[in-house]
Amino acid sequence: MDEQLKNAAIHTDGSAAYLFLKEAAKNTIEYFKSVYVPTSLDEQGGNIFHLSAYHNNGDFIDAALKELPEEVVQHLLCQEDGNPEKKQNALHVAASLGHHWIVKLLLDYCSKDRRSIPLEPWLARDESAGRTPLHYVLDVGSQNQALKILSFVCVELVSSVEDKHGNSPLFLAVKRGYNQIADKILGSPASFSLRGSHGSTALFFAPNCSDYVCSRLLQEHSELIIDKDENTGNTVLHQWAKMGKTYPFNQVLRGDFIPLHLLTKFVGQLSATNNEGENPFHIVAKSKYDRARTVEVAQILVEMYELQRPDTSNKAALPWFTRSDEGSPLRFAINHQNEQLALYLRLDGIYFVSENCEDDLLYLAVENGCSQVAQEILDMVDRHSLTQLLTVDNGRTVLHVAPRSTDAVLRQMLENYPQLIDESDEKGETVLHSWIKIGEMWPFEYVLKRDDTNSKWRSSFIHLLGKYDAEKRNPLHVAASSNNTKQVTEQIVELLLDALQKEYPDLIQSSYLPWLDKDRKGHRPLTEAMINRHEKLALDFLSWNQGTTLRQLNDGEENVLFKAAECDCQKVVTFILDWVHKNESRDLLFSGQRSILHVGFKKCTGIQ
């Protein structure tokens, strides 16, 4: 293909496209029929219609349809791209890429002159997917263009064509929710396919369409109700549960057009598991649609089950208690913060589920903010001594995540299981480490300010300030490097240090101070605070350190003044320089052979 022609097909638009084609009219017909062969993998080939379609240049195609001879246009419409692995015409290309205006331009031309286009490009199947342009239009999303094709094509010529994956036009139309297309094909007197890929059918996606189309599919093709997608293992019930529409279930439940033997098998699918080991209740529990609607769907599923199997005394057989590898539907609901559904899924069954090794239900309920569920489970722990629910496999306890729940749940935990205060997880993280990370103020106020001077839990919590995690970080290290808002972190630390002073009035004269602890990196909480530009916190630590010489705060090779300057903490630098001046302790101005002036002050322009 001529380079100028190729570039025009790709880039020339608007009136320039018309001008180019008029000037190029002096060339032979074969000039316009030529095919571009790509020279690299990132290029696309084909005739000028292919190139314009690939690059969404509708202006050039519009001009070509009007300016080029009819013989040339028809040839360009039917011509394949020259790639033996694709064998696509321009309609295939435009439709597969969702370039709807180009599809409309080409179809408008075809609908006017279809009798003079013998090869019928709208019916051609490509090599790569075995699809007609109708398949692509339906899949990429344009009901209007699909209706355009069906307006001048006999439905029976395309409705039975399945692509290489087994997808029929009806399946794609229903999947997209194109009611007009679905109704048109369903009303055709000719045979048509309802198949989709991997054994699925149009009925799998019936909830995407109107209740009328859904009803037609159920009444006229009820045998499809028990089909299964072999790729995912999903049944029709799984797919409907995922989509969350209630009217298809109601049509099955209230209608009388499903033969009894099929209805029995359909309800039996409530216990069927897909390739992930999940039944339809699991699917509902992890769905992302409206919470209230998940309850509605679950209610219908339970009603369907109980109509067929009224005896529900055997909890192990109930599909809403069945466990997949990831747990029961109840656990799924809690883990996806769907408290409404968790409350519906028979809380009287929590005892049964917990006895069957779902020991993290309480932890998950607290962690995910399902406070009412957490309260119900905690009450059950108290009544039945289910203390295994207080701790999960990694050693974390429900108290570690208590700030995500309510003060009532926290109070009940502390009153009935105070031993949890001293528990650490497998990484050495204490309850205090965890609470600081969560960053809620109210639990600290509740524990440390209750009766203000004599909280019965205060001593146990303050004792945790001296506990280390696996990285030898105490809770103050965590606070200094926290991602929570600085104001909240400062309030929490202030509350902790005030409580520490009340518990140990003479602590400041002792040899151990928690803000002097070094972690495995050699960092103190003060160092972490400066690295994270948490100046207020750093100043709090320094203020509490008044009785201890600042020389003790040297970290590694750098002393505290050097570290403050490097971290550009102006207020901390000023504080230390004032201390140096008052105490005539100028050793802090030097580190080895360097003075503080070697460090320089990047932004500390106001410091003398």
C-alpha positions in Angstrom: 0.0 0.0 0.0 1.1 3.5 -0.8 2.5 5.2 2.4 0.5 8.4 1.7 -2.8 6.3 1.4 -2.0 4.4 4.6 -1.4 7.6 6.6 -4.5 9.2 5.2 -6.7 6.3 6.2 -5.2 6.4 9.7 -4.9 10.1 10.4 -6.8 12.3 7.9 -10.1 13.4 9.1 -12.8 16.0 8.5 -12.8 17.9 5.2 -9.2 16.9 4.6 -10.3 13.3 4.0 -12.6 14.5 1.2 -9.9 16.6 -0.4 -7.4 13.7 -0.2 -9.8 11.3 -1.9 -10.7 13.7 -4.6 -7.0 14.4 -5.4 -6.3 10.6 -5.3 -9.1 9.8 -7.8 -6.6 10.0 -10.6 -5.2 6.7 -9.4 -6.4 3.3 -10.6 -9.0 1.3 -8.7 -6.3 -1.2 -7.6 -4.6 1.7 -5.8 -7.6 1.9 -3.3 -7.9 -1.9 -3.1 -4.4 -2.4 -1.9 -3.6 -4.0 1.5 -1.0 -2.8 4.0 1.2 -5.6 5.4 2.4 -4.7 8.9 6.2 -4.5 9.4 6.1 -4.8 13.3 3.9 -6.6 15.9 2.4 -3.4 17.2 0.9 -2.5 13.8 -2.4 -3.6 12.2 -2.8 -4.5 8.6 -5.6 -4.6 6.0 -7.1 -2.2 3.4 -8.0 1.4 4.1 -11.3 0.5 5.7 -9.5 -1.8 8.1 -6.9 0.8 9.0 -9.5 3.5 9.6 -11.6 1.1 11.7 -8.6 0.2 13.8 -7.8 3.8 14.5 -11.4 4.9 14.8 -11.2 7.3 11.9 -14.8 7.5 10.9 -14.4 10.7 8.9 -12.2 8.9 6.4 -14.6 6.0 6.0 -17.5 8.4 5.7 -15.7 10.3 2.9 -14.6 7.0 1.2 -18.2 5.7 1.1 -19.3 8.8 -0.7 -16.3 9.5 -2.9 -15.1 6.1 -4.1 -16.7 4.1 -6.9 -19.3 1.6 -5.7 -17.2 -1.3 -7.0 -14.3 -0.2 -4.8 -16.5 0.3 -1.7 -18.0 -3.1 -2.0 -14.6 -4.7 -2.4 -13.3 -2.9 0.6 -16.3 -4.0 2.7 -15.9 -7.6 1.9 -12.1 -7.9 1.8 -10.3 -9.7 4.6 -7.4 -8.1 6.4 -4.8 -10.5 5.0 -4.0 -12.0 8.3 -4.7 -15.8 8.1 -5.2 -16.0 11.8 -7.9 -13.3 11.8 -9.6 -13.1 8.4 -11.7 -10.1 9.5 -13.5 -7.6 7.3 -13.9 -3.9 8.3 -17.2 -4.6 10.0 -15.5 -7.2 12.3 -12.8 -4.8 13.2 -15.1 -1.8 14.0 -17.6 -3.9 15.9 -15.0 -5.8 18.0 -13.4 -2.5 19.0 -16.7 -0.8 19.9 -16.3 1.9 17.3 -20.1 2.3 16.9 -20.1 5.3 14.6 -18.0 3.4 12.0 -20.3 0.3 12.4 -23.3 2.6 11.8 -21.7 4.1 8.7 -20.9 0.7 7.2 -24.3 -0.8 8.1 -26.2 2.2 6.7 -24.4 1.6 3.4 -25.0 -2.1 3.5 -28.7 -1.7 4.3 -29.2 0.5 1.2 -27.2 -1.6 -1.3 -27.3 -5.1 0.3 -28.6 -6.8 -2.8 -25.6 -5.6 -4.8 -23.1 -6.8 -2.3 -22.9 -10.6 -3.0 -20.5 -11.6 -0.3 -22.6 -10.2 2.5 -19.9 -9.0 5.0 -22.5 -8.7 7.8 -22.8 -12.6 7.7 -19.1 -13.4 7.4 -17.4 -15.3 10.3 -13.9 -14.4 11.1 -11.1 -16.9 11.7 -9.9 -15.8 15.2 -13.2 -16.3 17.1 -15.6 -17.7 14.5 -17.8 -14.6 15.0 -20.0 -12.6 12.7 -20.2 -8.8 13.1 -23.5 -9.4 15.0 -21.6 -11.3 17.7 -19.1 -8.5 18.1 -21.8 -5.8 18.2 -23.7 -7.7 20.9 -20.7 -8.5 23.0 -19.1 -5.0 22.9 -22.4 -3.3 23.4 -24.7 -1.7 20.8 -28.2 -2.8 20.7 -29.1 -0.3 18.0 -26.5 -1.6 15.6 -27.5 -5.2 16.4 -31.1 -4.2 15.5 -29.8 -2.6 12.3 -28.2 -5.9 11.2 -31.3 -7.9 12.1 -33.5 -5.4 10.1 -32.1 -6.5 6.8 -30.9 -10.0 7.6 -33.2 -13.1 8.1 -33.0 -13.9 11.8 -32.6 -17.6 11.1 -29.4 -16.9 9.2 -27.5 -15.7 12.2 -29.5 -16.8 15.3 -28.1 -20.3 15.2 -24.5 -19.3 14.6 -22.2 -20.1 17.5 -18.7 -18.7 17.8 -15.7 -20.8 18.6 -16.5 -20.5 22.3 -20.1 -21.7 21.8 -21.7 -18.2 22.2 -24.9 -17.7 20.3 -26.4 -14.3 19.4 -29.3 -14.9 21.8 -26.9 -15.8 24.7 -24.9 -12.6 24.1 -28.1 -10.5 23.8 -29.5 -11.8 27.1 -26.1 -11.4 28.8 -26.1 -7.8 27.8 -29.7 -7.3 28.7 -30.9 -6.4 25.2 -34.6 -7.1 25.5 -35.5 -6.2 21.9 -32.9 -8.5 20.4 -33.8 -11.3 22.7 -37.5 -11.0 22.0 -36.9 -10.8 18.3 -34.9 -14.0 18.3 -37.2 -15.8 20.7 -40.1 -14.9 18.4 -38.4 -16.3 15.4 -40.2 -19.4 13.9 -36.8 -20.8 12.8 -34.5 -22.8 15.1 -32.0 -20.8 17.1 -29.3 -21.5 19.7 -29.5 -20.5 23.4 -26.0 -21.7 24.1 -23.1 -19.9 25.7 -19.6 -20.9 26.4 -18.7 -23.9 28.6 -22.2 -25.3 28.8 -23.9 -22.1 30.0 -27.1 -20.8 28.4 -29.1 -17.7 27.9 -31.1 -18.6 31.1 -28.0 -18.0 33.2 -28.2 -14.3 32.5 -32.0 -14.0 32.2 -32.1 -11.6 35.2 -30.3 -9.0 33.0 -33.4 -8.8 30.9 -37.0 -7.8 31.6 -39.3 -10.1 33.6 -41.1 -10.7 30.2 -38.1 -12.1 28.5 -37.1 -14.0 31.6 -40.6 -15.5 31.8 -40.4 -16.5 28.1 -37.1 -18.3 28.6 -38.4 -20.1 31.6 -41.7 -21.1 30.0 -40.4 -22.1 26.6 -37.0 -23.5 27.7 -37.5 -24.7 31.2 -35.1 -27.6 30.6 -32.2 -25.2 30.8 -32.9 -24.4 34.4 -30.6 -27.2 35.6 -27.6 -26.5 33.3 -24.1 -25.9 34.6 -21.1 -23.9 33.5 -18.4 -26.5 33.3 -15.6 -23.8 33.4 -16.7 -22.3 36.8 -18.9 -25.0 38.1 -21.7 -22.4 38.5 -25.3 -23.5 38.1 -28.1 -21.3 37.1 -28.8 -20.7 40.8 -25.2 -19.6 41.4 -25.4 -17.1 38.6 -28.8 -15.7 39.6 -27.6 -15.4 43.2 -24.6 -13.4 42.0 -26.8 -11.1 40.0 -29.1 -10.4 42.9 -32.4 -9.9 41.0 -35.4 -11.4 42.9 -38.0 -11.7 40.1 -36.5 -14.7 38.4 -36.6 -16.6 41.7 -40.2 -15.5 42.3 -41.2 -16.6 38.8 -39.9 -20.1 39.5 -41.3 -20.2 43.0 -44.8 -18.7 42.2 -45.2 -20.0 38.6 -46.6 -23.3 37.6 -44.8 -23.7 34.3 -41.7 -25.5 35.7 -42.2 -29.3 35.7 -41.9 -30.8 39.2 -38.9 -33.0 38.3 -37.0 -30.0 37.0 -38.0 -27.8 40.0 -36.8 -30.5 42.4 -33.4 -30.6 40.6 -33.3 -26.8 40.5 -33.8 -26.5 44.3 -31.2 -29.2 44.8 -28.7 -26.9 43.2 -28.8 -24.9 46.5 -26.5 -27.5 47.9 -24.4 -27.8 44.8 -20.9 -26.3 44.9 -18.9 -24.7 42.1 -15.2 -25.1 41.5 -14.5 -22.9 44.4 -16.5 -25.1 46.7 -19.2 -22.4 47.1 -23.0 -22.9 47.0 -25.4 -20.1 46.1 -25.6 -18.9 49.7 -21.9 -18.3 49.6 -22.3 -16.3 46.4 -25.0 -14.1 48.0 -22.9 -13.6 51.1 -19.9 -12.2 49.2 -21.9 -10.3 46.6 -21.5 -6.5 46.2 -25.1 -5.4 45.5 -27.3 -3.7 48.0 -27.2 -5.2 51.5 -30.9 -5.3 51.9 -31.3 -7.1 48.6 -28.9 -9.8 49.7 -31.3 -10.6 52.6 -34.2 -10.7 50.2 -32.4 -13.1 47.9 -31.3 -15.3 50.8 -34.9 -15.3 52.1 -36.2 -16.5 48.8 -33.5 -19.2 48.6 -34.4 -20.4 52.1 -38.1 -20.4 51.2 -37.4 -22.5 48.1 -35.4 -25.0 50.1 -38.0 -25.3 52.9 -40.8 -25.8 50.5 -39.0 -28.8 49.0 -37.4 -30.0 52.3 -39.5 -28.7 55.3 -37.4 -30.6 57.9 -34.5 -28.3 58.8 -33.6 -29.9 62.1 -30.4 -31.3 60.6 -28.3 -28.2 60.5 -25.3 -30.0 58.9 -27.5 -30.5 55.8 -28.6 -26.9 55.5 -26.9 -25.1 52.6 -26.6 -21.8 54.5 -24.4 -23.6 57.1 -22.3 -25.6 54.6 -18.6 -24.8 54.6 -16.4 -24.1 51.6 -12.6 -24.0 51.9 -13.1 -20.4 53.0 -15.9 -21.1 55.5 -19.7 -21.0 55.8 -22.0 -18.4 54.2 -22.3 -16.9 57.7 -18.6 -16.4 57.8 -18.6 -14.9 54.3 -21.3 -12.4 55.3 -19.3 -11.3 58.3 -16.1 -11.1 56.4 -17.7 -8.9 53.8 -19.2 -6.6 56.4 -22.7 -7.6 55.5 -24.2 -7.6 59.0 -27.8 -7.6 57.8 -27.3 -10.9 56.0 -25.3 -12.4 58.9 -28.1 -11.6 61.3 -30.6 -13.3 58.9 -28.5 -16.4 58.4 -29.8 -17.9 61.6 -27.8 -16.8 64.5 -29.1 -19.8 66.4 -26.8 -21.7 64.1 -23.6 -19.9 65.3 -23.2 -22.5 68.0 -23.4 -25.2 65.4 -21.0 -23.4 63.0 -18.5 -22.6 65.8 -18.5 -26.2 67.0 -17.5 -27.2 63.4 -14.2 -25.4 63.6 -15.1 -21.8 62.5 -13.4 -20.4 65.5 -12.7 -16.9 64.0 -16.4 -15.9 63.8 -16.2 -13.5 66.8 -12.9 -12.1 65.7 -14.2 -11.4 62.2 -17.4 -9.9 63.5 -15.5 -7.4 65.7 -12.8 -6.7 63.1 -15.4 -6.0 60.4 -17.6 -3.7 62.5 -20.5 -6.2 62.7 -21.2 -5.1 66.3 -24.7 -6.7 66.7 -23.4 -10.0 65.4 -20.3 -9.7 67.7 -22.6 -9.0 70.7 -24.7 -12.1 69.8 -21.6 -14.3 69.5 -20.0 -13.0 72.6 -23.1 -13.7 74.6 -23.0 -17.2 73.2 -19.4 -17.5 74.2 -20.4 -16.6 77.8 -23.4 -19.0 77.9 -21.6 -22.0 76.3 -18.0 -21.4 77.4 -16.9 -21.2 73.8 -13.6 -19.6 74.8 -11.9 -20.9 71.6 -13.7 -18.1 69.8 -11.7 -15.5 71.7 -8.4 -16.3 69.9 -7.6 -17.0 66.3 -4.8 -19.1 64.8 -2.1 -16.4 64.7 -2.5 -15.7 68.4 -4.5 -12.5 68.0 -7.5 -12.1 70.3 -10.8 -10.4 69.9 -9.4 -7.7 72.2 -6.8 -6.8 69.7 -9.5 -5.5 67.3 -12.0 -4.4 70.0 -11.8 -0.7 68.9 -13.7 -1.6 65.7 -16.7 -2.6 67.8 -18.7 -0.9 70.6 -18.0 0.1 74.2 -20.6 -2.6 75.3 -18.6 -5.3 73.5 -15.3 -4.0 74.9 -16.7 -3.8 78.4 -18.0 -7.4 78.2 -14.6 -8.6 77.0 -12.7 -6.9 79.8 -15.1 -7.8 82.5 -15.3 -11.5 81.6 -11.9 -12.2 80.0 -9.4 -9.7 81.5 -6.6 -12.2 80.8 -6.8 -11.2 77.1 -5.0 -7.9 78.0 -1.7 -9.8 78.4 -2.0 -11.8 75.2 0.4 -11.2 72.2 0.0 -12.6 68.7 2.7 -14.7 67.0 4.5 -11.5 65.9 4.7 -10.2 69.5 2.1 -7.5 68.9 0.2 -6.7 72.1 -3.3 -5.3 72.4 -1.8 -1.9 72.9 0.3 -2.1 69.7 -2.9 -3.1 67.9 -5.1 -0.4 69.4 -2.6 2.3 68.5 -2.5 1.1 64.9 -6.3 1.2 64.7 -6.3 4.8 66.0 -9.6 5.1 67.7 -9.5 7.4 70.8 -12.6 6.1 72.7 -11.1 2.7 73.9 -8.1 4.5 75.5 -10.4 7.0 77.2 -12.6 4.1 78.3 -9.8 2.1 79.8 -7.5 4.8 81.1 -9.9 7.5 82.2 -12.6 5.4 83.9 -12.7 6.6 87.5 -9.8 8.7 86.2 -7.5 7.9 89.2 -8.2 4.2 89.7 -9.2 2.3 86.5 -9.1 -1.4 87.3 -7.5 -2.1 83.8 -5.1 0.8 83.7 -2.2 -0.9 85.3 -2.4 -3.9 82.9 -2.5 -1.6 79.9 0.3 0.7 81.0 2.4 -2.4 81.7 2.2 -3.1 77.9 4.2 0.0 77.1 7.3 -2.1 77.9 6.4 -5.0 75.7 8.1 -5.5 72.3 6.9 -7.0 69.1 9.1 -9.1 66.8 10.9 -6.0 65.6 11.6 -5.0 69.2 9.2 -2.1 68.8 7.2 -1.0 71.9 3.8 0.7 71.5 5.4 4.1 71.4 7.4 3.1 68.3 4.1 2.2 66.7 2.6 5.6 67.6 5.6 7.5 66.2 5.3 5.7 62.8 1.5 5.6 62.7 -0.4 6.4 59.6 -3.3 7.8 61.7 -4.0 11.5 61.9 -1.3 13.3 63.9 -3.9 14.8 66.2 -5.4 11.4 67.2 -1.9 9.9 67.7 -0.8 12.8 69.9 -4.0 12.5 72.0 -3.5 8.8 72.5 0.2 9.2 73.5 -0.7 12.0 75.9 -3.3 9.8 77.5 -0.8 6.9 77.8 2.0 9.1 79.3 -0.4 10.7 81.8 -1.6 7.3 82.9 2.0 6.1 83.1 2.8 8.9 85.4 -0.2 8.1 87.6 0.8 4.5 87.8 4.6 5.2 88.4 5.0 8.7 89.8 8.8 8.1 90.2 9.3 6.7 86.8 11.2 9.7 85.4 14.0 9.0 87.9 14.2 5.3 86.9 16.7 3.8 84.6 14.0 2.5 82.2 11.9 4.9 80.1 9.8 3.4 77.2 10.5 6.3 74.9 14.3 5.5 75.2 13.9 2.0 73.9 15.7 1.1 70.7 14.1 -1.2 68.1 16.1 -3.6 65.9 17.0 -0.7 63.6 18.4 1.2 66.5 15.6 3.7 66.4 13.9 5.2 69.5 10.3 6.4 69.4 11.8 9.9 69.3 13.8 9.0 66.2 10.7 7.5 64.5 8.7 10.6 65.3 11.3 12.9 63.7 11.7 10.7 60.6 7.9 10.9 60.1 7.9 14.7 60.8 5.8 14.2 63.8 7.2 17.2 65.7 4.6 17.5 68.4 5.1 13.9 69.4 8.9 14.3 69.4 8.6 17.4 71.6 6.3 15.4 74.0 9.0 12.7 74.3 11.7 15.4 74.9 9.6 17.2 77.4 9.0 14.0 79.4 12.8 13.5 79.3 13.7 16.6 81.3 15.4 14.7 84.1 17.6 12.8 81.7 20.5 14.3 79.9 19.9 14.6 76.2 23.3 12.9 75.6 21.5 9.6 76.4 19.3 10.1 73.3 22.1 9.7 70.7 21.0 7.2 68.1 23.8 5.3 66.5 26.5 7.6 65.1 24.1 10.6 65.1 23.0 12.4 68.1 19.4 13.7 68.6 20.3 17.2 67.4 21.8 16.0 64.2 18.9 13.7 63.5 16.4 16.6 64.1 18.3 18.8 61.7 18.5 16.1 59.0 14.7 15.5 59.4 14.1 19.2 59.1 12.2 19.3 62.4 12.7 23.0 63.2 10.8 23.0 66.5 12.8 20.1 67.8 16.1 21.7 66.8 15.1 24.9 68.6 14.1 22.9 71.7 17.5 21.1 71.8 19.5 24.2 71.1 17.7 26.0 74.0 18.6 23.1 76.2 22.2 23.1 75.1 22.4 26.9 75.8 20.8 26.6 79.3 22.9 23.6 80.3 26.1 24.7 78.6 26.4 21.2 77.2 27.9 21.9 73.8 29.0 18.3 73.2 25.7 17.8 71.4 26.8 20.3 68.8 29.4 17.8 67.6 29.4 14.2 66.3 32.8 12.8 65.7 34.7 15.2 63.4 31.6 17.0 62.3 29.7 19.9 63.8 26.1 20.7 63.5 26.9 23.3 60.8 28.1 20.4 58.6 24.6 19.1 58.5 23.1 22.4 57.6 19.4 23.4 58.0 17.5 22.9 54.8 14.5 25.0 55.8 15.4 26.0 59.3 16.0 29.6 58.2 14.7 31.2 61.4 17.2 29.4 63.7 20.2 31.4 64.8 
